[in-house]
Amino acid sequence: MSEHDQQEHDQPEHRSGFASFVGRPNAGKSTLTNALVGSKIAITSDKPQTTRTVVRGIVHRPDAQLVLVDTPGLHRPRTLLGERLNDLVTTTWAEVDVVAVCFPSNEKIGPGDRFIVGELAKVRRTTKIAIATKTDLASPERIGEHLLAIQALGQETGTDWAEIVPVSAKAGDQVDLLADLLVGLLPEGPPLYPEGELTDSPEEVLVAELVREAALDGVRDELPHSIAVVVEEMGLREGRPEGKPLLDIHANLYVERDSQKGIVIGRKGARLRQVGTAARQQIEAMLGTPVYLDLHVKVAKDWQRDPRQLRKLGF
């Protein structure tokens, strides 16, 4: 064996593949995605069902590329939108290499967790791991009990956990270890995406999600998820000096009823202005460009139940 061959032989193979974090709302999935990728890409929020698009975060390493697929939360469908989201979830699970179920350490395992793991048990071939998230919010004793409960849930549902890992994305505890474990479960193969990409969601989708996050902030009880955002137009303003670009974004916020329109706009438009400012700051931080954001609120009656409107709004 020549020296060159020996070197080739010693180098570990490059691995690449897809992993999906699942768990009930607020289980820490998006925060974990952001911690692994090292940049805010998935929309973090403490209200359920904010992630509708399959946002992928990409972890680039010399030895591997891990593509994180953020599936929408799985929930018992009540509307057409709910059914579509659920179909999307189960097909995504069958296509990824690893599914990681997140169980927040500061909460006991409940029916929502059982439901998800029960659904996941139907997806046979995919490797499954369990993550005890938010360990910074629980005592060592509590974490110990939690890990045993996760193991027991696996046995009850016939789920064979390849790993059970405690992690705190906020405190950065064990995030690197988790990345190593996920990478170890991927097949060997070349990178799937060019270096430097963090997500393959088009910018319009990420912008729409940031606007939606800002619009729901503070009124989540009144409008749980009856807001859809469509970016109608987005482009750099012409005739600006070289070093001073400005990105023009025109977006529509769709609600289902006139009463909701009033809530989003607020007294004398004050609430919509706040939403616009908050969203603009997030978009500027993400894209690194000054933004002019033009927001309009429109009523699309009962859009969650109407197939034609769902298509128009991108579902």
WOPE-V278825 format. One record per residue. N is the residue number from 1. RES is the residue in one small letter. PSI is psi as a letter, one per 30 degrees, with the letter a starting at -180 (none if undefined). OMEGA is omega in whole degrees, 0 to 359 (none if undefined). Layout:
{{N/RES/PSI/OMEGA} {N/RES/PSI/OMEGA}}
//
This chain:
{{1/m/k/180} {2/s/l/182} {3/e/e/181} {4/h/e/180} {5/d/e/181} {6/q/e/179} {7/q/e/181} {8/e/e/185} {9/h/e/183} {10/d/f/185} {11/q/k/179} {12/p/k/178} {13/e/k/174} {14/h/k/178} {15/r/k/175} {16/s/k/180} {17/g/a/189} {18/f/k/174} {19/a/k/180} {20/s/k/174} {21/f/k/176} {22/v/l/181} {23/g/l/181} {24/r/l/183} {25/p/k/176} {26/n/g/180} {27/a/f/177} {28/g/g/184} {29/k/e/184} {30/s/e/180} {31/t/e/179} {32/l/e/177} {33/t/e/181} {34/n/e/181} {35/a/e/181} {36/l/e/182} {37/v/f/178} {38/g/g/180} {39/s/k/185} {40/k/j/178} {41/i/e/178} {42/a/l/185} {43/i/j/179} {44/t/k/182} {45/s/l/182} {46/d/g/173} {47/k/k/184} {48/p/l/171} {49/q/h/176} {50/t/f/181} {51/t/j/180} {52/r/e/182} {53/t/l/178} {54/v/i/180} {55/v/k/177} {56/r/k/171} {57/g/k/183} {58/i/k/177} {59/v/j/180} {60/h/k/174} {61/r/l/179} {62/p/e/185} {63/d/f/188} {64/a/l/169} {65/q/j/183} {66/l/j/181} {67/v/j/183} {68/l/k/181} {69/v/j/183} {70/d/j/181} {71/t/l/175} {72/p/l/179} {73/g/k/177} {74/l/k/180} {75/h/l/180} {76/r/k/189} {77/p/k/175} {78/r/f/182} {79/t/l/177} {80/l/e/179} {81/l/e/179} {82/g/e/181} {83/e/e/180} {84/r/e/179} {85/l/e/182} {86/n/e/177} {87/d/e/181} {88/l/e/182} {89/v/e/187} {90/t/e/176} {91/t/e/179} {92/t/e/182} {93/w/e/183} {94/a/f/186} {95/e/f/183} {96/v/l/180} {97/d/e/182} {98/v/k/170} {99/v/k/180} {100/a/j/181} {101/v/k/183} {102/c/k/178} {103/f/j/182} {104/p/k/185} {105/s/f/183} {106/n/g/179} {107/e/k/178} {108/k/l/176} {109/i/k/185} {110/g/a/182} {111/p/e/179} {112/g/e/179} {113/d/e/180} {114/r/e/181} {115/f/e/182} {116/i/e/182} {117/v/e/176} {118/g/e/179} {119/e/e/183} {120/l/e/180} {121/a/f/180} {122/k/f/180} {123/v/j/192} {124/r/e/196} {125/r/f/187} {126/t/k/175} {127/t/k/183} {128/k/k/172} {129/i/l/179} {130/a/k/178} {131/i/k/172} {132/a/j/184} {133/t/l/174} {134/k/h/182} {135/t/f/177} {136/d/f/182} {137/l/g/184} {138/a/l/179} {139/s/l/178} {140/p/e/179} {141/e/e/181} {142/r/e/180} {143/i/e/178} {144/g/e/178} {145/e/e/183} {146/h/e/181} {147/l/e/177} {148/l/e/180} {149/a/e/179} {150/i/e/179} {151/q/e/180} {152/a/e/180} {153/l/e/176} {154/g/e/180} {155/q/e/180} {156/e/e/187} {157/t/g/181} {158/g/g/179} {159/t/k/182} {160/d/j/180} {161/w/k/176} {162/a/e/179} {163/e/l/168} {164/i/j/188} {165/v/k/172} {166/p/k/185} {167/v/k/165} {168/s/j/180} {169/a/e/182} {170/k/e/183} {171/a/f/180} {172/g/g/181} {173/d/k/172} {174/q/g/180} {175/v/e/180} {176/d/e/178} {177/l/e/179} {178/l/e/179} {179/a/e/179} {180/d/e/181} {181/l/e/180} {182/l/e/180} {183/v/e/180} {184/g/f/182} {185/l/f/181} {186/l/l/175} {187/p/l/176} {188/e/k/179} {189/g/l/181} {190/p/l/177} {191/p/k/182} {192/l/f/182} {193/y/l/178} {194/p/k/177} {195/e/k/175} {196/g/f/177} {197/e/k/179} {198/l/f/182} {199/t/k/179} {200/d/g/175} {201/s/k/178} {202/p/l/185} {203/e/e/180} {204/e/e/182} {205/v/e/180} {206/l/e/178} {207/v/e/180} {208/a/e/180} {209/e/e/180} {210/l/e/178} {211/v/e/181} {212/r/e/179} {213/e/e/180} {214/a/e/183} {215/a/e/181} {216/l/f/184} {217/d/k/177} {218/g/f/178} {219/v/g/187} {220/r/f/181} {221/d/e/183} {222/e/e/182} {223/l/i/189} {224/p/e/175} {225/h/h/180} {226/s/h/175} {227/i/k/172} {228/a/k/180} {229/v/k/176} {230/v/k/176} {231/v/j/184} {232/e/e/185} {233/e/k/180} {234/m/k/180} {235/g/l/180} {236/l/k/180} {237/r/k/183} {238/e/l/174} {239/g/g/178} {240/r/k/177} {241/p/l/185} {242/e/e/186} {243/g/g/185} {244/k/i/181} {245/p/l/173} {246/l/k/181} {247/l/k/177} {248/d/k/177} {249/i/k/176} {250/h/j/184} {251/a/k/174} {252/n/k/174} {253/l/k/179} {254/y/k/173} {255/v/l/185} {256/e/f/185} {257/r/l/180} {258/d/e/182} {259/s/e/180} {260/q/e/179} {261/k/e/178} {262/g/e/181} {263/i/e/183} {264/v/e/183} {265/i/e/177} {266/g/l/184} {267/r/k/181} {268/k/h/176} {269/g/g/186} {270/a/e/185} {271/r/e/181} {272/l/e/177} {273/r/e/178} {274/q/e/180} {275/v/e/181} {276/g/e/181} {277/t/e/182} {278/a/e/181} {279/a/e/182} {280/r/e/180} {281/q/e/179} {282/q/e/181} {283/i/e/179} {284/e/e/180} {285/a/e/183} {286/m/e/186} {287/l/f/178} {288/g/g/181} {289/t/k/173} {290/p/k/186} {291/v/k/166} {292/y/j/185} {293/l/k/180} {294/d/j/185} {295/l/k/174} {296/h/k/179} {297/v/k/180} {298/k/l/179} {299/v/k/172} {300/a/j/190} {301/k/k/175} {302/d/h/185} {303/w/f/183} {304/q/f/184} {305/r/g/188} {306/d/j/185} {307/p/e/184} {308/r/e/180} {309/q/e/179} {310/l/e/180} {311/r/e/182} {312/k/e/182} {313/l/g/169} {314/g/g/178} {315/f/none/none}}
//
